[in-house]
Amino acid sequence: MAPEPNQLSSLSNPLATIEQLSTSSSQLDGVPADLESSLRFAGAQLTQAAGILLRLPQEIIAQAVVILYRFYVGSEGGSFRINAVKDVSAASLYMTAKISSLPQSTRSILNVYAYLLSPTSLLRQPPETSTKPDPESYYLSEGSYQSARATLLQTESILLRSVSFVTQVTVPHHLALTYLQTLGALPPTSTPKSTALAARTIAHLNTALLSPQLLYLTHQPPALAVAAVFLAAREVGVKLTSAEWWEVFDVDREELGFLVVALGSCEGWIRDETTRWRDGVGPLGVQELEVEIERRERESA
């Protein structure tokens, strides 16, 4: 994904074009659109879980998810049938952490992913299953580690070329809190309602990362922040101001309305997606994806 012609500011990101959103390498390779959305969702879940286990801040995790999305967008991007989402997830998180103040070693990254991808990890089991993780199922021998490390570094190189070495990702989380302070919704001494408002705002921004509409690739951080603040204030019952305050932050009513609807529908879509893959997340490897595609073809025959 190439940046916009004008130079990017610290509050803007390169956005996907209409052409990039209309088709993708995965669709050209025969991956149905709904399955593609499921694969992105699974990749985001995997990245989120790995980031938590590595004790990385949400800002770095969110940046890694956006980089993963950028890789698979457009006809010149990566394909799920060639580039396994588990490998791209690991490379995205490794690369994003590397250029932050909390770089992670390849061994740390690979140990965490080996656990998450093991059959007994909490990510790969149904929610009601209580099987304890089996250490033997995610132990990385020296040979396995070296092979996985080579795959990680190779995928990182492919990822960088695909996104044209544009690794800048501005996330709207801190921006949203700044907007709340500007609007007087976060007093110096916090109250239960102001705390709930801030928490709900951040929750909407985190949920938006999982949206099938790729909101982080189609809208700039200020617009996402304004929509999260607007929706959270309405849910918590905080009256911000009678004026059209969003225009102060360069967001028009039409964009705000679209984003509020999109954010509000995310939770329902995520519930449906989680129910759809009750036995864990969607296919994270190329072989798993091929099995799913073959199953669909047999059912439709």
Backbone torsions as a table, in degrees:
resi	resn	phi	psi	omega
1	MET	NA	120.4	-178.7
2	ALA	-86.4	149.8	178.1
3	PRO	-70.3	165.2	177.0
4	GLU	-67.7	156.3	-177.7
5	PRO	-55.2	-41.8	179.2
6	ASN	-75.4	153.3	-177.0
7	GLN	-66.1	135.2	-178.1
8	LEU	-72.1	138.0	175.7
9	SER	-93.2	177.7	-179.2
10	SER	-71.8	-10.9	-179.0
11	LEU	-111.2	12.9	-178.4
12	SER	-130.9	157.4	179.0
13	ASN	-126.6	155.8	170.3
14	PRO	-67.8	128.8	-177.1
15	LEU	-102.9	155.0	177.6
16	ALA	-73.5	144.5	178.1
17	THR	-85.6	167.8	178.2
18	ILE	-61.1	-39.6	179.1
19	GLU	-62.6	-40.8	179.8
20	GLN	-67.5	-34.0	-179.0
21	LEU	-78.8	-24.0	-175.3
22	SER	-77.5	-25.3	179.4
23	THR	-150.0	166.0	-179.4
24	SER	-149.4	163.7	177.1
25	SER	-61.5	-36.3	-179.8
26	SER	-63.7	-44.0	178.8
27	GLN	-65.3	-38.4	177.1
28	LEU	-64.9	-25.9	178.3
29	ASP	-90.6	7.1	174.0
30	GLY	95.2	15.3	177.0
31	VAL	-88.1	120.5	179.4
32	PRO	-59.6	151.8	-176.2
33	ALA	-61.5	-39.9	-179.4
34	ASP	-68.0	-35.5	177.5
35	LEU	-70.5	-34.2	176.4
36	GLU	-62.0	-42.1	177.1
37	SER	-63.2	-39.0	178.1
38	SER	-64.8	-38.0	180.0
39	LEU	-68.0	-39.8	176.2
40	ARG	-63.3	-42.0	178.7
41	PHE	-61.7	-43.7	179.0
42	ALA	-64.1	-40.2	178.4
43	GLY	-64.7	-39.2	178.2
44	ALA	-67.1	-41.2	177.1
45	GLN	-60.9	-44.9	-179.6
46	LEU	-62.9	-44.0	179.7
47	THR	-64.1	-42.8	179.1
48	GLN	-61.7	-46.4	-179.1
49	ALA	-63.9	-42.0	179.5
50	ALA	-64.9	-42.0	179.2
51	GLY	-62.2	-38.8	178.6
52	ILE	-65.4	-44.3	-179.8
53	LEU	-65.7	-29.9	177.4
54	LEU	-83.9	-2.4	179.2
55	ARG	60.5	41.5	176.4
56	LEU	-90.1	148.2	177.3
57	PRO	-66.9	155.8	-177.8
58	GLN	-59.8	-30.6	179.9
59	GLU	-59.5	-44.8	-179.8
60	ILE	-68.5	-40.9	179.2
61	ILE	-62.2	-44.5	179.4
62	ALA	-62.5	-40.6	177.9
63	GLN	-61.7	-39.9	179.4
64	ALA	-65.3	-39.5	178.5
65	VAL	-63.7	-41.7	179.3
66	VAL	-64.7	-41.0	177.4
67	ILE	-61.8	-41.8	177.6
68	LEU	-59.6	-44.7	179.0
69	TYR	-62.4	-41.6	-179.3
70	ARG	-59.9	-37.5	-176.0
71	PHE	-62.1	-39.1	-173.6
72	TYR	-91.9	-0.3	-176.2
73	VAL	-88.3	144.9	175.5
74	GLY	85.9	159.7	-178.9
75	SER	-71.6	-17.0	178.8
76	GLU	-100.8	3.2	179.0
77	GLY	-82.8	-169.2	179.7
78	GLY	-77.0	160.3	178.8
79	SER	-116.6	137.3	178.9
80	PHE	-63.7	-23.6	-179.3
81	ARG	-82.6	-8.0	179.0
82	ILE	-117.0	-45.6	-177.7
83	ASN	-106.5	103.7	-177.0
84	ALA	-59.2	135.9	-177.0
85	VAL	-63.4	-30.1	178.3
86	LYS	-66.1	-35.5	178.9
87	ASP	-73.4	-40.9	179.8
88	VAL	-68.8	-36.4	176.4
89	SER	-60.7	-47.7	180.0
90	ALA	-62.7	-42.8	-179.3
91	ALA	-66.8	-38.6	179.7
92	SER	-63.7	-45.4	-178.6
93	LEU	-68.6	-40.8	178.6
94	TYR	-62.3	-45.6	-177.8
95	MET	-68.3	-43.0	-179.2
96	THR	-64.8	-42.4	178.5
97	ALA	-67.4	-34.3	-176.5
98	LYS	-63.2	-34.3	-178.2
99	ILE	-95.7	10.9	177.1
100	SER	-105.0	-171.0	178.5
101	SER	-85.1	0.4	-178.5
102	LEU	-129.5	62.5	179.8
103	PRO	-63.9	148.4	179.9
104	GLN	-117.1	143.1	177.9
105	SER	-72.4	157.2	178.0
106	THR	-61.4	-36.1	-179.3
107	ARG	-65.9	-40.4	178.7
108	SER	-62.3	-45.7	179.0
109	ILE	-60.3	-49.0	-173.9
110	LEU	-71.0	-33.8	176.2
111	ASN	-63.5	-42.6	180.0
112	VAL	-65.4	-44.8	-179.6
113	TYR	-68.7	-33.8	176.6
114	ALA	-61.7	-40.3	177.0
115	TYR	-66.4	-49.7	-175.8
116	LEU	-63.4	-30.0	-178.4
117	LEU	-90.2	-3.8	179.2
118	SER	-73.9	152.4	-175.9
119	PRO	-61.4	-25.0	-175.5
120	THR	-100.1	6.7	177.9
121	SER	-72.7	156.3	-178.8
122	LEU	-64.1	-25.9	-179.2
123	LEU	-72.7	-26.6	-173.8
124	ARG	-100.6	4.4	-178.1
125	GLN	-116.6	156.0	174.0
126	PRO	-61.9	151.5	-177.0
127	PRO	-56.0	-34.0	-176.0
128	GLU	-81.6	-8.5	179.8
129	THR	-74.8	137.4	-178.3
130	SER	-118.2	23.2	179.7
131	THR	-66.5	130.2	179.9
132	LYS	-74.2	143.2	178.0
133	PRO	-58.0	138.6	178.9
134	ASP	-98.9	111.1	-176.9
135	PRO	-55.4	-32.1	-178.5
136	GLU	-66.9	-24.0	-176.8
137	SER	-78.3	-15.8	179.4
138	TYR	-126.9	18.3	175.9
139	TYR	-72.7	131.4	178.2
140	LEU	-102.9	110.6	173.9
141	SER	-70.0	169.3	-179.3
142	GLU	-62.7	-40.6	178.2
143	GLY	-65.0	-42.8	178.8
144	SER	-65.1	-37.9	179.5
145	TYR	-64.0	-45.5	-178.9
146	GLN	-63.3	-38.9	178.3
147	SER	-66.3	-44.5	179.1
148	ALA	-66.0	-36.0	179.0
149	ARG	-64.9	-41.1	178.1
150	ALA	-63.2	-40.9	178.0
151	THR	-64.7	-41.1	179.6
152	LEU	-61.2	-47.7	-177.5
153	LEU	-69.8	-35.9	177.1
154	GLN	-66.6	-42.4	178.8
155	THR	-65.4	-37.2	176.8
156	GLU	-60.4	-41.6	179.1
157	SER	-64.4	-43.5	178.3
158	ILE	-63.7	-41.3	-179.8
159	LEU	-62.0	-45.3	-179.6
160	LEU	-62.6	-42.6	179.3
161	ARG	-65.7	-38.2	-177.3
162	SER	-66.3	-36.9	-179.6
163	VAL	-93.5	14.9	177.7
164	SER	56.9	33.6	178.3
165	PHE	60.3	18.0	175.8
166	VAL	-91.5	98.8	-176.7
167	THR	-104.5	3.9	179.5
168	GLN	-68.5	125.5	174.9
169	VAL	-137.0	113.5	174.8
170	THR	-98.6	119.4	179.3
171	VAL	-98.3	150.9	-170.4
172	PRO	-88.7	5.6	-172.3
173	HIS	-61.7	-54.5	179.9
174	HIS	-65.9	-33.9	-180.0
175	LEU	-63.5	-40.7	-179.8
176	ALA	-63.8	-40.1	178.2
177	LEU	-67.0	-35.5	176.1
178	THR	-64.5	-40.4	178.0
179	TYR	-63.1	-40.9	178.9
180	LEU	-62.8	-40.3	177.1
181	GLN	-65.8	-40.9	179.4
182	THR	-62.6	-35.4	-179.5
183	LEU	-83.1	0.2	178.9
184	GLY	76.0	17.8	-177.8
185	ALA	-89.0	-10.6	177.5
186	LEU	-119.8	89.2	-178.9
187	PRO	-67.7	161.3	178.8
188	PRO	-54.7	-39.2	175.2
189	THR	-101.7	113.1	-174.0
190	SER	-66.5	149.3	176.2
191	THR	-120.1	163.2	178.2
192	PRO	-55.2	-37.9	-178.3
193	LYS	-72.8	-39.4	179.0
194	SER	-68.4	-36.3	176.6
195	THR	-64.9	-42.8	178.3
196	ALA	-64.8	-38.0	179.3
197	LEU	-63.8	-46.5	179.7
198	ALA	-63.8	-43.3	-178.9
199	ALA	-64.7	-40.8	-179.2
200	ARG	-68.8	-35.5	178.0
201	THR	-62.8	-48.0	179.5
202	ILE	-64.9	-37.1	178.9
203	ALA	-61.8	-41.1	178.6
204	HIS	-64.2	-38.8	179.9
205	LEU	-68.0	-36.9	176.8
206	ASN	-69.0	-39.5	178.4
207	THR	-65.7	-35.4	-179.7
208	ALA	-62.3	-23.8	177.2
209	LEU	-62.1	-26.6	-177.0
210	LEU	-94.6	1.2	-175.5
211	SER	-64.1	134.3	175.7
212	PRO	-68.8	-12.1	179.2
213	GLN	-85.7	2.4	176.4
214	LEU	53.5	52.5	-174.4
215	LEU	-60.6	-31.6	-179.4
216	TYR	-75.9	-11.5	176.9
217	LEU	-102.3	-8.2	-175.9
218	THR	-117.9	-10.4	-178.5
219	HIS	-137.2	146.0	-178.8
220	GLN	-77.0	156.9	-177.5
221	PRO	-52.9	-41.6	179.3
222	PRO	-59.6	-38.7	179.7
223	ALA	-67.5	-41.4	177.7
224	LEU	-63.3	-42.0	-179.7
225	ALA	-63.6	-45.3	-179.5
226	VAL	-62.3	-43.6	-179.4
227	ALA	-64.3	-40.8	179.2
228	ALA	-65.4	-41.0	178.0
229	VAL	-64.0	-46.2	-178.8
230	PHE	-59.7	-48.6	-177.0
231	LEU	-68.5	-41.3	179.7
232	ALA	-64.6	-41.2	179.6
233	ALA	-62.9	-39.5	179.2
234	ARG	-67.0	-38.4	-178.5
235	GLU	-72.8	-40.0	-177.8
236	VAL	-79.3	-23.3	-179.9
237	GLY	90.6	35.0	178.5
238	VAL	-104.7	124.0	177.5
239	LYS	-89.0	117.3	-175.9
240	LEU	-81.2	-63.2	178.6
241	THR	-167.5	154.6	-179.4
242	SER	-78.9	-18.9	179.8
243	ALA	-76.7	164.2	177.4
244	GLU	-81.0	75.8	-171.2
245	TRP	-65.2	-25.0	-177.7
246	TRP	-64.5	-25.1	179.3
247	GLU	-68.0	-24.4	176.4
248	VAL	-62.7	-29.2	-178.7
249	PHE	-100.3	22.0	175.3
250	ASP	61.7	39.3	176.4
251	VAL	-122.1	125.1	-179.1
252	ASP	-87.9	166.8	-174.8
253	ARG	-62.7	-38.4	-177.6
254	GLU	-63.8	-46.5	179.2
255	GLU	-65.3	-41.0	178.7
256	LEU	-60.6	-44.7	-179.9
257	GLY	-61.3	-42.9	179.5
258	PHE	-62.3	-45.2	-176.6
259	LEU	-68.7	-36.7	178.1
260	VAL	-62.5	-43.5	177.7
261	VAL	-64.5	-43.4	-179.1
262	ALA	-63.2	-44.1	179.1
263	LEU	-65.0	-39.6	-179.1
264	GLY	-66.5	-26.6	-177.9
265	SER	-90.1	-8.6	-175.8
266	CYS	-62.8	-44.9	-174.9
267	GLU	-62.4	-39.5	178.5
268	GLY	-65.0	-42.0	179.3
269	TRP	-64.6	-40.1	-180.0
270	ILE	-64.6	-40.2	177.1
271	ARG	-61.5	-44.7	179.2
272	ASP	-62.8	-40.9	-179.0
273	GLU	-67.6	-38.9	178.1
274	THR	-65.9	-39.6	177.7
275	THR	-66.8	-35.0	-178.7
276	ARG	-63.2	-37.3	179.7
277	TRP	-111.0	64.6	-174.7
278	ARG	-63.4	-29.6	-177.7
279	ASP	-85.2	19.7	-179.3
280	GLY	129.5	-160.5	179.3
281	VAL	-83.1	175.2	179.4
282	GLY	-68.7	179.8	-178.7
283	PRO	-62.4	121.3	-176.5
284	LEU	-100.2	-13.5	179.3
285	GLY	-116.8	164.9	-178.8
286	VAL	-64.1	-42.7	-179.8
287	GLN	-64.6	-41.7	176.9
288	GLU	-61.0	-39.6	179.1
289	LEU	-64.7	-42.1	179.4
290	GLU	-62.7	-38.8	178.2
291	VAL	-63.2	-41.8	179.7
292	GLU	-66.0	-42.3	179.5
293	ILE	-65.2	-41.8	177.8
294	GLU	-63.9	-38.0	177.4
295	ARG	-61.8	-43.5	179.1
296	ARG	-64.8	-39.2	-179.7
297	GLU	-65.4	-38.3	178.6
298	ARG	-66.4	-40.1	-178.9
299	GLU	-68.8	-30.3	-179.0
300	SER	-88.2	-9.3	-178.0
301	ALA	-74.2	NA	NA
